[in-house]
Amino acid sequence: MNRITFCVLALLACSTSAPAQTTTLLSHTFDAVTAPDLPAGVVAENTSWKTSASSASPGSGLNNLAHTGSAPAFVRMGPIDLSGRTEATLSYYARRTSSYPADSLIVRFSVDGGVTFPHVVSSGGLPAAASAYEYVEIALSAVLLGQSDVYLQFDGRGGSSGSANIRIDDVLVTTPLDLNATDTSFGFSTGSSTWNPDSGSHFVSIDLSWPGPDSIQGFQFDLGFDASLIALSAVSSSHASLAGANWQITESGGRVVVLSLTGETLPPGENTGILTSEWSFVGSPLEQDSTITLGISGLVVAQASPSGDALSLPNGLRSHSLALIANTASITLEPDSLSFGLVLVGDSTSLSVTISNPTGLADLVIDSVRTSSALFRLDSAISPVSPAQNQAATFWFTPTLANYGQITGSAWLYHNASSDSTLISLSGLGVGGRGDTDGDGSLDVADVVTALDAVSGLTLVGASQLAQFDMYPFPAGDGLVDIRDLTVQIQAILRARWPDNSALPVQPAAGAGKGGSSGVFVSNQGGNLYLDSQVTIRGIQIELTTKRQPLSAMASKSGVRSSAHYDSESLTFRSLIVLEPASSLPPGRHLILEGVSDEAVVEVALVVTENRRKLIADVQHGFSTSTETLEQPIAARVELFPNPYSLSSGAGVSILMPERGGDARIEVVDMLGRIVLSKRTDTTGKMSISRNQLPMVPGLLFVRVENGTKVETIPLMIVR
């Protein structure tokens, strides 16, 4: 540990006047954070306000507060205690681009703890000239003085372009110093700071305060530090009382002398940042974070008097903890989502992600990779990625006989970069699974039509297709295709569950060969549900949400296979109507259901034409319909839609349930385990999380849904 002694030689001289002292009630230089982070006590409406380092101010320099873009947004600071104050001043440096008008910054204050901001102190708090900083000083009005819970708000109204911006630095609220309330102290301005040595020099300031009445002619103290890691580069001062040619600060052999060459002295008051020490890093590159201590001892202070008597300055922070940050890795992904497209059950498809370490100073190490589904896998371990280098990671999608359809999932990459983990969104469509006899990734009436033709001997089932048709006994099958397999398939569709209560495949958002048609529609007239068609029909699938079970009007017709099921808990009625080729419904109007209540809602209206084309039937004549059901099908497990969720969306996140009816609890938890949202809801209707119930920043959340004895946790990615 080296020891460097600061000395100030006391000169006998008469004291002169000094600038008026003030007490700082609010101070933000924005230098203690890394851009674009905001410091503690500063809250922005959105990310258009952020800390920037691209244009240093004439004040403290380094970082500043910037608002960019054409959209308005506010930033707030506080609290400010103005109780007992009869005078106070707000000051700051401001700069604007020419595309950001000078009258587009409104300065407001709140006296109710930041709830409302009715007190406007400036409606044009920006420089008249563009591209140059200007010092702004505003005397606070009487309505604010004496209040104890005051908040400051800058309303940036926005510029005329997406690149328009303003910059604000060194925000201060000060009041004339009350020497009677000044505590005697000498020491570091803060008890701790953080330094990445690769960012350059590090600065630590030293404060000195005392109430007087004496002035100071000189002071000295010893600094202790770990000389194997850091060195003192310089000591300087920008303090008004030490400015000018009357004071000289020199360093020789580790001793610093602050000398008054004439009669200047240091008057009583709060002398924030009386000295600034500049440090450089001299050790070997850090492999891990480290903490060292700066210490002050041996303080001696001399009065500005002929006798040079000493002053006692106790208290103050005599120890400063300096956290040294080691070089870290960075990570970017291109792309950050993979869509594998259509893949036949049993086959595999691969796609690659490029993992880069663009700005890191250390190797990027992927500790582990976890996928949300076994259908997605990484083909091999990922080697360390050197700075400015990249590496490809290959993922595979392999749907199975029991798990196919629209599959969505995620892969988490756990690594040594600052975010700890990074998410990749995965999706794919598995086709040709159990029951998917027409091979489009969905399980519906078209599959029943295909299976009926096979059972009836109208079509042959090849060895490669047998697993799609053979469902009895469930789940292994017996190597045969007969009416029992068809029964398992039909009952699974009607009950939306396989015999073992496992979920059906999630329907594709737009199934293969399926589309809307103006030539096919259903209508409810006088309690009867009709199908009108301009094409020949082989199959019909109807799903209603209704409090009363309707009756099938086609069950007794020759050549018609009609099945129905009503779930009284979810109030869901499903019906399948499949016709033999010779009994296909010709174009025209056909009565499908009887006793349909007025409040019934069509959830699914699907038909299969004679040439196996699937069509979504329109709903006409005022009959209610849920269009979202076709776009967001009932999930095989709890699903979120959309996921990832964009902050630019005006809508919320829908929660898709495999079963409806009953009470459920929803919790949204962030990466730190904090509960962002907790609520109870009825799963009978549509469930969602509104936009204002989600954090307005990108990141990974977890949505926990507890429904009866079932608990599922689903990752939700928030993106810009």
Legacy VTK file of the C-alpha trace (Angstrom):
# vtk DataFile Version 3.0
C-alpha trace
ASCII
DATASET POLYDATA
POINTS 720 float
0.000 0.000 0.000
1.498 3.349 -1.042
0.845 6.452 0.976
0.717 9.881 -0.643
0.488 12.985 1.503
-1.508 16.037 0.465
-0.127 19.266 1.953
-1.314 22.813 1.787
1.189 25.412 2.996
-0.499 28.088 5.036
0.305 31.689 4.099
-0.369 34.688 6.303
-2.764 36.853 4.370
-5.956 38.811 4.781
-9.149 37.107 3.636
-11.176 38.325 0.685
-14.751 37.812 -0.363
-15.795 34.476 -1.910
-18.755 33.316 -3.963
-21.987 32.780 -2.030
-22.370 29.240 -0.729
-25.416 27.118 -1.520
-26.982 23.876 -0.338
-27.777 21.300 -3.013
-31.236 19.763 -2.643
-31.242 17.794 -5.922
-28.291 16.886 -8.146
-28.073 14.680 -11.241
-24.963 14.671 -13.437
-25.885 11.286 -15.009
-22.206 10.281 -14.860
-22.567 7.481 -12.296
-24.439 5.147 -14.674
-23.662 3.480 -17.975
-25.591 4.720 -21.003
-28.504 4.185 -21.627
-29.300 3.481 -17.951
-31.038 6.100 -15.826
-29.735 6.848 -12.323
-31.711 6.152 -9.171
-34.360 8.776 -8.555
-34.914 9.411 -12.282
-37.980 7.765 -13.848
-38.846 8.045 -17.552
-42.170 7.416 -19.265
-40.491 5.261 -21.917
-37.128 4.539 -23.533
-37.157 7.708 -25.644
-35.564 9.249 -22.508
-32.184 7.697 -21.750
-28.651 8.476 -20.621
-26.294 9.316 -23.481
-22.543 9.876 -23.726
-22.398 11.150 -27.307
-22.289 14.909 -26.605
-20.540 16.102 -23.434
-21.819 19.253 -21.726
-19.618 22.150 -20.522
-20.542 21.213 -16.941
-19.603 17.807 -15.604
-19.311 16.451 -19.142
-19.423 12.692 -19.705
-23.037 11.455 -19.681
-26.181 13.532 -20.073
-29.938 12.987 -20.196
-31.340 12.815 -23.736
-34.806 12.702 -25.302
-34.966 11.508 -28.924
-37.731 11.342 -31.500
-40.987 13.039 -32.405
-43.235 11.454 -29.760
-43.781 13.298 -26.443
-42.585 11.718 -23.192
-41.705 12.868 -19.689
-38.934 12.180 -17.181
-39.289 12.798 -13.418
-36.852 13.438 -10.564
-37.254 13.724 -6.843
-38.207 13.923 -4.102
-37.005 17.444 -3.245
-37.432 18.751 0.300
-38.173 22.471 0.174
-39.632 22.643 3.679
-38.316 25.644 5.571
-36.873 27.150 2.378
-37.715 30.691 1.349
-35.572 30.694 -1.770
-34.514 27.981 -4.263
-33.175 27.790 -7.814
-33.371 25.161 -10.560
-30.437 25.099 -12.992
-29.261 22.837 -15.801
-27.380 22.780 -19.090
-29.499 22.203 -22.218
-28.775 21.549 -25.873
-31.062 20.819 -28.848
-30.887 19.861 -32.510
-32.450 22.165 -35.073
-35.307 19.691 -35.619
-36.330 19.935 -31.938
-38.064 23.330 -31.401
-36.858 25.599 -28.592
-40.339 25.762 -27.034
-40.769 21.982 -26.874
-39.504 21.424 -23.337
-41.959 22.155 -20.522
-40.608 22.224 -16.949
-43.168 21.257 -14.310
-43.268 20.617 -10.567
-45.464 18.516 -8.298
-46.185 19.188 -4.620
-48.258 16.027 -4.026
-45.445 13.478 -4.265
-45.392 13.193 -8.047
-49.078 12.421 -8.595
-49.910 15.585 -10.525
-47.662 18.238 -12.084
-49.755 21.421 -12.374
-46.997 23.953 -11.622
-45.261 25.054 -14.836
-42.088 27.090 -14.282
-40.992 27.206 -17.924
-42.721 26.530 -21.249
-39.569 26.875 -23.330
-36.663 25.519 -21.350
-34.318 25.039 -24.320
-31.646 27.249 -25.961
-32.718 29.662 -28.667
-29.805 28.477 -30.821
-29.385 24.853 -31.909
-26.327 22.590 -31.495
-24.833 24.409 -28.498
-25.244 24.010 -24.742
-26.805 26.849 -22.788
-26.962 27.295 -19.037
-30.572 27.630 -17.785
-31.398 29.013 -14.341
-34.960 29.355 -12.971
-35.999 30.784 -9.587
-38.687 28.554 -8.048
-42.039 30.155 -7.267
-43.518 30.630 -3.800
-46.081 27.877 -4.364
-43.243 25.308 -4.228
-41.280 26.770 -1.321
-42.051 25.231 2.058
-43.245 21.942 0.517
-41.563 18.719 1.629
-42.424 16.254 -1.169
-41.666 18.088 -4.416
-40.950 16.394 -7.774
-39.495 17.849 -10.985
-40.750 16.812 -14.445
-39.271 17.583 -17.853
-41.934 17.217 -20.579
-40.188 16.630 -23.900
-42.792 17.395 -26.566
-40.726 15.817 -29.355
-39.149 17.118 -32.534
-40.017 16.970 -36.205
-38.039 13.823 -37.005
-37.063 10.491 -35.507
-33.500 11.749 -34.912
-34.492 15.052 -33.252
-33.114 15.237 -29.733
-32.446 17.375 -26.696
-29.823 16.935 -23.988
-29.994 17.997 -20.349
-27.077 17.844 -17.926
-26.126 18.841 -14.374
-29.662 19.278 -13.041
-29.432 21.126 -9.720
-31.920 22.481 -7.228
-30.069 24.682 -4.739
-30.884 27.040 -1.897
-28.686 29.592 -0.057
-26.507 27.850 2.492
-27.504 27.990 6.155
-24.159 27.860 7.915
-25.865 27.066 11.203
-27.087 23.794 9.664
-23.737 22.853 8.100
-22.080 19.758 9.544
-18.326 19.742 9.941
-16.874 17.003 7.757
-14.027 16.076 5.445
-13.794 13.016 3.218
-14.790 11.321 -0.002
-17.965 12.574 -1.665
-19.312 9.010 -1.919
-18.635 5.808 -0.046
-18.280 3.657 -3.157
-17.953 3.680 -6.939
-17.567 1.242 -9.829
-14.837 1.301 -12.458
-14.167 -0.717 -15.584
-10.460 0.034 -16.154
-10.858 -0.352 -19.916
-13.096 2.729 -19.945
-10.140 5.005 -19.052
-9.361 7.022 -15.929
-11.525 6.990 -12.821
-12.344 10.089 -10.784
-13.134 10.291 -7.069
-14.036 13.650 -5.518
-13.384 14.884 -1.983
-15.724 17.164 0.015
-14.961 19.609 2.798
-17.617 21.371 4.909
-17.532 23.454 8.088
-19.674 26.273 9.541
-16.894 28.755 10.310
-16.514 31.477 11.313
-12.855 30.829 10.487
-11.503 30.531 6.967
-8.983 27.869 5.981
-5.455 28.682 4.859
-4.444 25.097 4.139
-5.008 21.403 4.875
-3.181 18.109 4.398
-3.992 14.416 4.631
-2.700 10.984 3.659
-4.223 8.764 0.981
-3.884 4.958 1.142
-4.516 2.586 -1.794
-3.318 -0.632 -3.455
-0.419 0.496 -5.643
-0.189 -2.922 -7.344
-3.490 -2.208 -9.116
-3.996 1.560 -9.328
-1.953 4.772 -9.378
-2.799 8.410 -8.660
-2.567 10.258 -11.975
-3.493 13.788 -10.882
-5.290 15.936 -8.330
-7.234 18.954 -9.523
-10.012 21.314 -8.495
-12.815 23.106 -10.319
-14.131 24.597 -7.084
-14.810 28.354 -7.360
-12.856 29.194 -4.196
-9.720 27.476 -5.534
-10.013 28.753 -9.096
-7.705 31.261 -10.748
-4.023 32.110 -10.526
-4.134 32.702 -6.749
-4.078 28.963 -6.082
-1.566 26.494 -7.409
-1.846 22.692 -7.243
1.365 20.780 -7.922
2.515 17.199 -7.460
6.076 15.988 -7.041
7.156 12.569 -5.835
3.666 11.655 -4.684
3.110 14.769 -2.597
0.405 17.194 -3.646
0.586 20.825 -2.580
-2.340 23.241 -2.862
-0.906 26.706 -2.396
-2.550 30.141 -2.151
-0.096 32.504 -3.790
-1.816 35.678 -2.516
-4.495 36.429 0.044
-7.206 34.032 -1.104
-8.623 31.718 1.560
-11.249 29.019 1.678
-14.394 30.418 3.382
-16.857 28.406 5.529
-19.575 26.440 3.786
-20.382 23.219 1.983
-17.528 22.671 -0.447
-18.707 19.786 -2.594
-15.959 18.360 -4.763
-13.238 20.593 -3.315
-10.685 18.255 -4.933
-10.879 15.617 -7.643
-8.483 12.681 -7.655
-7.816 10.947 -10.983
-6.780 7.282 -10.952
-5.263 5.007 -13.580
-5.094 1.210 -13.651
-1.585 -0.292 -13.577
-2.285 -3.923 -12.696
-2.626 -6.995 -14.913
-5.940 -7.425 -16.776
-8.612 -8.571 -14.352
-9.981 -12.083 -14.761
-12.749 -11.420 -12.250
-14.291 -8.483 -10.441
-12.312 -7.087 -7.514
-12.815 -4.484 -4.783
-10.140 -2.249 -3.259
-10.294 0.515 -0.648
-9.125 4.116 -0.777
-8.442 5.576 2.669
-7.926 9.051 4.150
-5.932 9.580 7.342
-3.673 12.135 9.073
-5.853 15.173 8.297
-4.410 18.524 9.408
-6.207 21.842 8.728
-4.783 25.320 9.383
-6.863 28.463 9.979
-6.212 31.615 7.971
-4.773 33.459 11.006
-1.368 34.788 12.059
-1.034 31.950 14.530
-2.003 29.271 11.965
-4.085 27.419 14.539
-5.445 24.034 13.533
-9.140 23.321 12.855
-10.768 20.057 13.848
-12.804 18.514 11.002
-14.221 15.209 12.217
-16.746 12.940 10.477
-16.908 12.580 6.708
-16.293 9.489 4.605
-12.677 8.532 5.209
-13.021 5.234 3.313
-14.077 4.688 -0.315
-14.843 1.231 -1.739
-13.766 0.996 -5.373
-15.252 -1.943 -7.313
-13.090 -2.936 -10.293
-15.071 -4.621 -13.067
-13.390 -7.302 -15.141
-13.664 -7.475 -18.909
-16.924 -9.118 -19.919
-18.365 -10.854 -22.942
-21.248 -9.672 -25.142
-23.838 -11.625 -27.103
-26.070 -11.078 -30.138
-28.145 -13.614 -32.072
-29.016 -13.580 -35.759
-31.805 -14.489 -36.087
-33.318 -14.562 -32.611
-36.224 -16.793 -33.690
-36.439 -19.953 -35.814
-39.442 -21.166 -37.790
-38.881 -24.735 -39.033
-41.983 -24.834 -41.215
-43.746 -28.099 -42.059
-41.998 -31.313 -40.951
-43.334 -34.871 -41.328
-43.572 -36.869 -38.095
-40.423 -38.942 -37.712
-38.332 -36.591 -39.833
-36.097 -33.762 -38.590
-35.291 -30.310 -39.904
-32.395 -28.116 -38.780
-31.860 -24.353 -38.723
-28.889 -22.357 -37.431
-28.438 -19.266 -35.288
-25.280 -17.160 -35.525
-24.013 -16.333 -32.033
-21.698 -13.294 -31.965
-19.508 -11.580 -29.379
-19.352 -8.133 -31.053
-18.324 -5.780 -28.224
-17.042 -8.141 -25.548
-13.504 -8.037 -24.210
-13.549 -11.651 -23.023
-14.592 -14.968 -24.579
-18.327 -15.607 -24.631
-18.938 -18.929 -22.887
-22.303 -20.692 -23.305
-22.608 -22.662 -20.074
-25.747 -24.571 -21.040
-28.744 -24.558 -23.370
-32.260 -25.491 -22.235
-35.229 -25.963 -24.556
-38.862 -25.830 -23.447
-39.757 -28.940 -25.474
-37.915 -32.144 -26.278
-39.062 -31.691 -29.884
-36.423 -28.942 -30.200
-32.776 -29.778 -29.541
-29.278 -28.388 -30.044
-27.072 -30.716 -32.064
-23.803 -30.090 -30.174
-22.178 -27.977 -27.482
-21.237 -24.397 -28.352
-17.541 -23.572 -28.094
-16.363 -20.270 -26.532
-16.754 -17.325 -28.904
-13.783 -14.950 -28.979
-14.274 -11.142 -29.017
-15.473 -9.839 -32.409
-16.030 -13.442 -33.588
-19.145 -15.569 -34.167
-20.218 -19.196 -34.265
-23.190 -21.099 -35.666
-25.454 -23.121 -33.377
-27.716 -25.660 -35.091
-31.144 -26.559 -33.682
-33.342 -29.460 -34.814
-37.124 -29.893 -34.826
-38.425 -33.487 -34.632
-42.211 -33.878 -34.216
-43.464 -37.233 -32.932
-46.504 -39.399 -33.511
-48.103 -38.174 -30.273
-46.771 -34.607 -30.289
-47.293 -32.765 -33.551
-49.325 -29.862 -34.953
-48.354 -26.238 -34.356
-45.476 -26.398 -31.866
-43.999 -23.292 -30.254
-41.218 -23.201 -27.740
-38.063 -21.469 -26.578
-34.380 -22.135 -26.100
-32.520 -20.404 -23.269
-28.783 -19.847 -23.712
-27.072 -19.394 -20.334
-23.769 -17.558 -20.657
-21.220 -15.234 -19.040
-22.405 -12.015 -20.756
-24.153 -9.345 -18.710
-27.714 -10.568 -19.316
-26.887 -14.094 -17.982
-29.310 -15.721 -20.432
-30.688 -15.098 -23.918
-33.924 -16.415 -25.430
-34.479 -17.910 -28.888
-38.104 -18.368 -30.014
-38.804 -21.654 -31.823
-41.785 -22.847 -33.878
-42.638 -25.601 -36.307
-45.565 -27.555 -37.769
-45.489 -31.321 -37.373
-47.728 -33.245 -39.793
-48.762 -36.886 -40.159
-49.087 -37.696 -36.482
-51.587 -39.966 -34.717
-55.076 -39.332 -36.164
-53.803 -36.805 -38.741
-54.844 -39.008 -41.623
-54.873 -36.198 -44.204
-51.367 -35.052 -43.109
-51.892 -31.322 -42.539
-50.931 -31.064 -38.851
-54.473 -30.657 -37.528
-57.086 -33.118 -36.236
-60.546 -32.368 -37.604
-63.400 -33.582 -39.776
-61.149 -33.865 -42.844
-59.187 -36.602 -41.056
-62.423 -38.435 -40.245
-63.447 -38.323 -43.911
-60.062 -39.738 -44.928
-60.229 -42.463 -42.256
-63.819 -43.414 -43.184
-62.817 -43.964 -46.804
-59.942 -46.172 -45.633
-62.144 -48.199 -43.273
-64.753 -48.568 -46.022
-62.118 -49.899 -48.397
-62.385 -46.962 -50.763
-58.718 -46.086 -50.303
-55.668 -48.102 -49.292
-53.419 -47.342 -46.323
-49.741 -47.862 -47.032
-47.277 -49.164 -44.461
-45.790 -45.676 -44.013
-49.265 -44.281 -43.189
-50.417 -47.021 -40.829
-49.393 -45.167 -37.630
-51.599 -42.219 -38.610
-54.698 -44.450 -38.922
-54.083 -47.145 -36.277
-55.349 -45.789 -32.932
-56.966 -48.862 -31.343
-56.162 -50.051 -28.791
-54.953 -46.624 -27.759
-52.176 -45.617 -27.943
-50.136 -48.524 -29.371
-52.573 -49.813 -32.005
-52.908 -53.356 -33.303
-51.590 -53.046 -36.845
-55.102 -52.942 -38.327
-57.340 -50.159 -39.620
-61.022 -50.634 -38.797
-64.068 -48.999 -37.292
-62.522 -49.002 -33.808
-59.719 -46.713 -34.954
-62.282 -44.398 -36.535
-64.245 -44.340 -33.266
-61.162 -43.306 -31.251
-60.489 -40.503 -33.743
-64.069 -39.197 -33.711
-64.395 -39.269 -29.917
-61.063 -37.463 -29.514
-62.256 -34.607 -31.736
-65.647 -34.385 -29.991
-64.075 -34.290 -26.498
-60.937 -32.328 -27.478
-58.895 -34.986 -25.649
-57.325 -38.336 -26.398
-58.563 -41.360 -24.393
-55.708 -40.944 -21.894
-56.797 -37.310 -21.379
-53.710 -35.977 -23.164
-54.107 -32.917 -25.354
-54.832 -32.908 -29.058
-52.354 -31.211 -31.409
-52.557 -27.433 -31.554
-54.252 -26.441 -34.794
-52.097 -24.480 -37.276
-52.972 -20.801 -37.433
-53.890 -21.360 -41.104
-54.267 -25.055 -41.855
-53.076 -26.516 -45.133
-55.728 -26.188 -47.813
-58.134 -24.363 -45.507
-59.607 -20.967 -46.301
-62.687 -18.812 -46.023
-65.345 -19.060 -48.717
-68.235 -16.817 -49.672
-69.876 -19.908 -51.172
-70.312 -21.723 -47.823
-72.009 -20.263 -44.750
-74.097 -21.221 -41.729
-77.041 -19.333 -40.273
-79.354 -19.593 -37.284
-82.962 -19.101 -38.312
-85.806 -19.797 -35.914
-83.652 -21.986 -33.671
-82.368 -24.073 -36.581
-78.801 -24.059 -37.868
-78.566 -24.256 -41.657
-75.626 -24.826 -43.956
-75.764 -23.131 -47.360
-73.208 -24.324 -49.883
-72.326 -23.846 -53.529
-70.106 -26.966 -53.459
-70.650 -30.658 -52.716
-69.954 -31.490 -49.048
-68.381 -34.673 -47.592
-67.951 -33.552 -43.992
-69.047 -30.891 -41.504
-67.549 -29.927 -38.138
-69.545 -27.577 -35.918
-68.588 -26.246 -32.473
-70.915 -24.016 -30.443
-70.704 -22.325 -27.084
-74.253 -22.645 -25.792
-76.183 -23.065 -22.553
-78.560 -25.541 -24.220
-77.674 -28.683 -26.147
-79.063 -28.670 -29.718
-80.209 -31.760 -31.594
-78.683 -33.221 -34.740
-81.003 -32.965 -37.760
-79.018 -35.398 -39.968
-78.336 -38.346 -37.641
-81.078 -40.540 -39.139
-80.278 -39.921 -42.792
-78.944 -42.751 -44.921
-75.215 -42.634 -45.653
-74.585 -40.063 -42.917
-72.283 -40.648 -39.931
-73.251 -38.079 -37.286
-71.720 -37.796 -33.807
-72.074 -35.110 -31.149
-70.915 -34.352 -27.617
-71.966 -31.657 -25.154
-69.696 -30.593 -22.281
-71.953 -29.015 -19.663
-69.015 -27.586 -17.703
-67.498 -25.608 -20.573
-70.902 -25.212 -22.328
-69.295 -26.527 -25.507
-71.226 -28.531 -28.096
-69.305 -30.310 -30.883
-70.755 -32.190 -33.822
-69.159 -34.173 -36.660
-71.128 -35.093 -39.778
-69.378 -37.356 -42.281
-71.029 -38.619 -45.459
-70.254 -41.547 -47.724
-69.251 -40.521 -51.252
-72.612 -41.593 -52.661
-74.445 -39.593 -50.007
-72.502 -36.305 -50.269
-74.553 -33.176 -49.695
-75.223 -31.448 -52.994
-75.069 -27.665 -53.317
-78.000 -25.942 -51.620
-79.457 -25.432 -48.127
-79.238 -28.188 -45.490
-80.638 -28.322 -41.943
-77.785 -29.266 -39.593
-78.960 -28.654 -36.002
-82.290 -28.037 -34.321
-83.047 -26.268 -31.041
-80.155 -23.815 -31.294
-80.547 -21.039 -28.705
-80.289 -17.395 -29.681
-77.242 -16.767 -27.491
-75.232 -19.627 -28.980
-71.846 -18.644 -30.439
-70.246 -20.475 -33.358
-66.638 -21.283 -32.472
-65.845 -23.616 -35.418
-67.727 -24.036 -38.701
-65.613 -26.232 -40.974
-66.620 -28.180 -44.057
-64.811 -30.685 -46.281
-65.693 -30.641 -49.966
-65.952 -33.668 -52.226
-62.399 -33.078 -53.437
-61.109 -32.958 -49.805
-60.684 -29.196 -49.689
-61.298 -27.669 -46.242
-63.301 -24.450 -45.999
-64.207 -22.204 -43.072
-67.901 -21.454 -43.376
-68.990 -17.851 -42.991
-71.635 -17.060 -40.352
-74.529 -14.935 -41.565
-77.920 -13.488 -40.603
-76.754 -12.009 -37.310
-75.576 -15.289 -35.821
-72.793 -14.597 -33.270
-69.308 -15.812 -34.076
-65.915 -15.725 -32.389
-63.450 -14.984 -35.198
-60.526 -15.143 -32.810
-61.177 -18.820 -32.155
-60.038 -19.795 -35.644
-56.892 -17.665 -35.342
-56.231 -18.602 -31.713
-57.490 -22.194 -31.277
-58.128 -23.795 -27.930
-54.673 -24.856 -26.861
-53.488 -28.359 -26.109
-51.834 -26.836 -23.059
-51.819 -23.346 -21.677
-50.477 -21.030 -24.403
-49.846 -17.300 -24.733
-50.729 -15.331 -27.875
-48.840 -13.481 -29.185
-45.516 -14.734 -27.837
-43.091 -12.946 -28.205
-45.177 -9.865 -27.357
-44.220 -6.521 -28.941
-44.333 -3.318 -26.873
-45.611 -1.576 -29.996
-48.806 -3.641 -29.874
-51.957 -1.919 -28.670
-53.545 -5.181 -27.529
-52.745 -7.437 -24.612
-51.678 -11.081 -24.334
-54.372 -13.756 -24.702
-54.204 -16.838 -22.468
-55.381 -19.937 -24.341
-56.611 -22.748 -22.057
-56.919 -26.475 -22.872
-60.070 -26.620 -20.733
-62.622 -23.956 -19.960
-64.727 -23.350 -16.922
-63.693 -22.806 -13.348
-61.610 -20.471 -11.278
-57.911 -19.905 -12.047
-55.067 -17.793 -10.660
-52.647 -15.990 -12.959
-49.265 -14.711 -11.815
-46.634 -12.889 -13.903
-43.104 -13.208 -12.484
-39.930 -11.458 -13.694
-36.384 -12.909 -13.914
-35.654 -11.857 -10.312
-38.630 -13.801 -8.985
-40.702 -10.694 -8.317
-44.457 -11.007 -8.885
-45.434 -8.359 -11.448
-49.145 -9.317 -11.580
-51.389 -11.604 -9.552
-55.109 -12.029 -10.179
-57.943 -14.539 -10.107
-60.133 -15.062 -13.157
-62.946 -17.189 -14.519
-61.732 -19.394 -17.371
-65.211 -19.717 -18.873
-64.690 -16.612 -21.008
-61.686 -15.192 -22.769
-58.629 -14.675 -20.559
-55.974 -12.067 -21.168
-53.306 -9.857 -19.637
-53.803 -6.246 -20.646
-50.958 -4.121 -21.999
-50.837 -1.880 -18.923
-50.362 -4.926 -16.658
-47.035 -5.779 -18.342
-43.669 -4.057 -17.789
-42.933 -1.485 -20.494
-39.381 -2.768 -21.041
-38.105 -5.737 -23.081
-37.180 -8.891 -21.219
-38.266 -12.369 -20.199
-41.270 -12.967 -17.941
-42.912 -16.154 -16.686
-46.701 -16.547 -16.630
-47.914 -19.038 -14.013
-51.455 -20.378 -14.444
-52.986 -22.405 -11.597
-56.245 -24.095 -12.645
-57.533 -26.542 -10.057
-54.770 -29.042 -9.376
-52.899 -28.164 -12.586
-50.097 -25.612 -12.589
-48.285 -24.525 -15.756
-45.534 -21.929 -16.181
-45.029 -20.424 -19.636
-42.173 -18.072 -20.652
-43.317 -14.774 -22.202
-40.792 -12.739 -24.177
-41.312 -8.950 -24.297
-39.682 -7.286 -27.322
-39.660 -3.772 -28.715
LINES 1 721
720 0 1 2 3 4 5 6 7 8 9 10 11 12 13 14 15 16 17 18 19 20 21 22 23 24 25 26 27 28 29 30 31 32 33 34 35 36 37 38 39 40 41 42 43 44 45 46 47 48 49 50 51 52 53 54 55 56 57 58 59 60 61 62 63 64 65 66 67 68 69 70 71 72 73 74 75 76 77 78 79 80 81 82 83 84 85 86 87 88 89 90 91 92 93 94 95 96 97 98 99 100 101 102 103 104 105 106 107 108 109 110 111 112 113 114 115 116 117 118 119 120 121 122 123 124 125 126 127 128 129 130 131 132 133 134 135 136 137 138 139 140 141 142 143 144 145 146 147 148 149 150 151 152 153 154 155 156 157 158 159 160 161 162 163 164 165 166 167 168 169 170 171 172 173 174 175 176 177 178 179 180 181 182 183 184 185 186 187 188 189 190 191 192 193 194 195 196 197 198 199 200 201 202 203 204 205 206 207 208 209 210 211 212 213 214 215 216 217 218 219 220 221 222 223 224 225 226 227 228 229 230 231 232 233 234 235 236 237 238 239 240 241 242 243 244 245 246 247 248 249 250 251 252 253 254 255 256 257 258 259 260 261 262 263 264 265 266 267 268 269 270 271 272 273 274 275 276 277 278 279 280 281 282 283 284 285 286 287 288 289 290 291 292 293 294 295 296 297 298 299 300 301 302 303 304 305 306 307 308 309 310 311 312 313 314 315 316 317 318 319 320 321 322 323 324 325 326 327 328 329 330 331 332 333 334 335 336 337 338 339 340 341 342 343 344 345 346 347 348 349 350 351 352 353 354 355 356 357 358 359 360 361 362 363 364 365 366 367 368 369 370 371 372 373 374 375 376 377 378 379 380 381 382 383 384 385 386 387 388 389 390 391 392 393 394 395 396 397 398 399 400 401 402 403 404 405 406 407 408 409 410 411 412 413 414 415 416 417 418 419 420 421 422 423 424 425 426 427 428 429 430 431 432 433 434 435 436 437 438 439 440 441 442 443 444 445 446 447 448 449 450 451 452 453 454 455 456 457 458 459 460 461 462 463 464 465 466 467 468 469 470 471 472 473 474 475 476 477 478 479 480 481 482 483 484 485 486 487 488 489 490 491 492 493 494 495 496 497 498 499 500 501 502 503 504 505 506 507 508 509 510 511 512 513 514 515 516 517 518 519 520 521 522 523 524 525 526 527 528 529 530 531 532 533 534 535 536 537 538 539 540 541 542 543 544 545 546 547 548 549 550 551 552 553 554 555 556 557 558 559 560 561 562 563 564 565 566 567 568 569 570 571 572 573 574 575 576 577 578 579 580 581 582 583 584 585 586 587 588 589 590 591 592 593 594 595 596 597 598 599 600 601 602 603 604 605 606 607 608 609 610 611 612 613 614 615 616 617 618 619 620 621 622 623 624 625 626 627 628 629 630 631 632 633 634 635 636 637 638 639 640 641 642 643 644 645 646 647 648 649 650 651 652 653 654 655 656 657 658 659 660 661 662 663 664 665 666 667 668 669 670 671 672 673 674 675 676 677 678 679 680 681 682 683 684 685 686 687 688 689 690 691 692 693 694 695 696 697 698 699 700 701 702 703 704 705 706 707 708 709 710 711 712 713 714 715 716 717 718 719
